[in-house]
Amino acid sequence: MKTTAIIAGIAVLLALLIGCGIGIRGGPLPQTRSTVEIIKLDVPSDAPESAWTAALAAWKDGSGEYQLKDATVAGRVDVLTDCCAIEVEWLKGNKWHEGLGQAAHYGDATGRQPVLALCSDTELSNDEWEKVLYIAELCARHGIEVRLLLREE
């Protein structure tokens, strides 16, 4: 009888954890719904982020460096299109943390789909691909789309 109660208790606990999106080891359950669109842009090597932003705005037919009108939610969206508010950040380093928050904020402030666009002017290593996939999964859980901007060769 005790064994049945313990098994039933474990089953209830697992159901609660899974229902909350928590895996057995305490980490989040893996997500598979995210995708990453790869966009190749014509930018010079070692181009600054502003060049990537301008190239993406032209490619997406959007407005670059769009200043939000409401001072309460001040900020400058890197690229604003009819449907998306896009924040551009370098993949290298850890600026993507900030970019994720900015994308969420700009999407909310404009009523458009938030997008984090990660740019890299070099070929990605296996570790960087893993990083992109991690970022994409994290963003997907928060309703943020991810684009990977690569330099057109």
Secondary structure as the mmCIF struct_conf table of DSSP 4:
data_model
#
loop_
_struct_conf.conf_type_id
_struct_conf.id
_struct_conf.beg_label_comp_id
_struct_conf.beg_label_asym_id
_struct_conf.beg_label_seq_id
_struct_conf.end_label_comp_id
_struct_conf.end_label_asym_id
_struct_conf.end_label_seq_id
HELX_RH_AL_P HELX_RH_AL_P1 LYS A 2 GLY A 19
TURN_TY1_P TURN_TY1_P1 CYS A 20 GLY A 21
STRN STRN1 ILE A 22 ILE A 22
TURN_TY1_P TURN_TY1_P2 ILE A 24 ARG A 25
BEND BEND1 GLY A 26 GLY A 27
STRN STRN2 PRO A 28 PRO A 28
HELX_LH_PP_P HELX_LH_PP_P1 LEU A 29 PRO A 30
STRN STRN3 VAL A 36 LEU A 41
TURN_TY1_P TURN_TY1_P3 SER A 45 ASP A 46
HELX_RH_AL_P HELX_RH_AL_P2 GLU A 49 LYS A 60
TURN_TY1_P TURN_TY1_P4 ASP A 61 ASP A 61
STRN STRN4 SER A 63 GLN A 67
HELX_LH_PP_P HELX_LH_PP_P2 LEU A 68 LEU A 68
BEND BEND2 LYS A 69 LYS A 69
HELX_RH_3T_P HELX_RH_3T_P1 ALA A 71 VAL A 73
STRN STRN5 ARG A 76 LEU A 80
BEND BEND3 ASP A 82 CYS A 83
STRN STRN6 CYS A 84 TRP A 90
BEND BEND4 LEU A 91 LYS A 92
TURN_TY1_P TURN_TY1_P5 GLY A 93 LYS A 95
HELX_RH_AL_P HELX_RH_AL_P3 TRP A 96 THR A 110
TURN_TY1_P TURN_TY1_P6 GLY A 111 GLY A 111
BEND BEND5 ARG A 112 ARG A 112
STRN STRN7 GLN A 113 SER A 120
BEND BEND6 ASP A 121 THR A 122
HELX_LH_PP_P HELX_LH_PP_P3 GLU A 123 SER A 125
HELX_RH_AL_P HELX_RH_AL_P4 ASN A 126 ARG A 141
TURN_TY1_P TURN_TY1_P7 HIS A 142 GLY A 143
STRN STRN8 GLU A 145 ARG A 151
#
